[in-house]
């Protein structure tokens, strides 16, 4: 199984680049930029990674992101993640970034974009890892603030591949952002949204019907609504599920409770992703390994999860065909 997990080509569709900030890099960037962290050392940061829920994680996440100041910082952050992709045989990745987290601190909109893009281009040149970049709107802020950042993004339309919605889900329903997502679609961007992680199944309905998204990020609360599950299966709406994240944030108490394989067996287009791996203890191979060891996933199920990710990704049909062939050869 370990050999199979190493050789299986993987496609990641739910990855927050700011969530790949390992404690060692956090301290290195803080020193580089003259920032004092409220932790004595790396071990103290790791000790803080005990989360009761999504909000307790977000508090630490935004605090950590404050060390990211320059284009080189974002390049180094992204390059470190892409090195993990190369080690984990991740052949395509579609990553999120949160410009509002940085512009609120006085960082120019273009700074993270240019640093991230430079690293993505280098990884494709060196290793053939393809990628897409999705700009996320912070849902705990107002729609007007989101619209303002969306208008800034227009000048970089060729460098941003889609628009997403993330941050604290509870109390911030998709209906809060109808105008914003309509504007994003008018500008030609495909849209995705976090829904049905801590929020109810109704948020998934609203993301589909009000925001017109093409993919649901997380979506595990769909199990509470049989009609919704039937729709997701019949329409092959992709769900970018994050197993280790879900257990670390207590969406499921333990991996044995996770429903991802049940959703797969019911015909839903579920995929495996790492979300914020620096905080949740595992990149892509670790997430697949958790399904194999704790849910007893078969090789065929794991291979199907990778094939679903090919179906759900934003590559063209020629590239998808090549990826399918690589995955089908891996058994």
Beta strands, then each sheet from edge to edge (+ up, - down):
strand 1: 10-16
strand 2: 90-97
strand 3: 130-138
strand 4: 162-166
strand 5: 190-195
strand 6: 215-218
strand 7: 238-241
strand 8: 269-272
sheet 1: 1+ 2+ 3+ 4+ 5+ 6+ 7+ 8+
end
